[in-house]
């Protein structure tokens, strides 16, 4: 596997940052572009409120 990224989208740890990349997707059904990258929740933590004790 060979993954390449422009250094301008890397964070201080050398990993890609979606916030810096600010990707967009094309919605063909509605003929529009949408932005991606807004944080919705932390992985594996959002469901903890539903976990039974």
C-alpha positions as a Markdown table, in Angstrom:
| # | Residue | x | y | z |
|---|---|---|---|---|
| 1 | Unk | 0.0 | 0.0 | 0.0 |
| 2 | Unk | 1.3 | 3.4 | -0.9 |
| 3 | Unk | -0.6 | 6.3 | 0.6 |
| 4 | Unk | 0.5 | 9.9 | -0.3 |
| 5 | Unk | -0.8 | 13.2 | 1.1 |
| 6 | Unk | 0.2 | 16.8 | 0.8 |
| 7 | Unk | 2.0 | 17.9 | 4.0 |
| 8 | Unk | -0.4 | 20.8 | 4.4 |
| 9 | Unk | -3.2 | 18.4 | 5.5 |
| 10 | Unk | -1.0 | 16.6 | 8.1 |
| 11 | Unk | -1.3 | 17.3 | 11.8 |
| 12 | Unk | 1.6 | 17.7 | 14.3 |
| 13 | Unk | 1.9 | 13.8 | 14.5 |
| 14 | Unk | 2.1 | 13.4 | 10.7 |
| 15 | Unk | -1.4 | 11.9 | 10.4 |
| 16 | Unk | -4.0 | 13.3 | 8.0 |
| 17 | Unk | -6.5 | 15.8 | 9.3 |
| 18 | Unk | -10.0 | 15.9 | 7.8 |
| 19 | Unk | -10.4 | 19.3 | 9.2 |
| 20 | Unk | -7.4 | 20.5 | 7.2 |
| 21 | Unk | -8.4 | 18.6 | 4.1 |
| 22 | Unk | -12.0 | 19.8 | 4.3 |
| 23 | Unk | -13.3 | 17.1 | 1.8 |
| 24 | Unk | -16.5 | 17.4 | -0.2 |
| 25 | Unk | -18.7 | 14.8 | -1.7 |
| 26 | Unk | -21.0 | 15.0 | -4.7 |
| 27 | Unk | -24.7 | 13.9 | -4.1 |
| 28 | Unk | -25.7 | 12.8 | -7.6 |
| 29 | Unk | -29.3 | 12.2 | -6.6 |
| 30 | Unk | -29.8 | 15.9 | -5.5 |
| 31 | Unk | -27.1 | 17.4 | -7.7 |
| 32 | Unk | -25.2 | 19.1 | -4.9 |
| 33 | Unk | -21.9 | 19.1 | -3.1 |
| 34 | Unk | -21.7 | 18.5 | 0.7 |
| 35 | Unk | -18.8 | 19.1 | 3.0 |
| 36 | Unk | -17.5 | 16.4 | 5.2 |
| 37 | Unk | -15.4 | 16.5 | 8.4 |
| 38 | Unk | -17.6 | 17.9 | 11.2 |
| 39 | Unk | -17.0 | 15.8 | 14.4 |
| 40 | Unk | -20.3 | 14.1 | 15.5 |
| 41 | Unk | -18.9 | 12.1 | 18.5 |
| 42 | Unk | -15.9 | 10.3 | 19.8 |
| 43 | Unk | -15.6 | 6.7 | 18.6 |
| 44 | Unk | -16.8 | 4.0 | 21.1 |
| 45 | Unk | -18.0 | 6.7 | 23.6 |
| 46 | Unk | -21.3 | 7.9 | 22.0 |
| 47 | Unk | -23.1 | 4.6 | 22.8 |
| 48 | Unk | -22.0 | 4.5 | 26.4 |
| 49 | Unk | -25.1 | 6.4 | 27.5 |
| 50 | Unk | -27.2 | 3.4 | 26.2 |
| 51 | Unk | -25.0 | 0.7 | 27.9 |
| 52 | Unk | -26.8 | -1.1 | 30.7 |
| 53 | Unk | -25.0 | -1.4 | 34.0 |
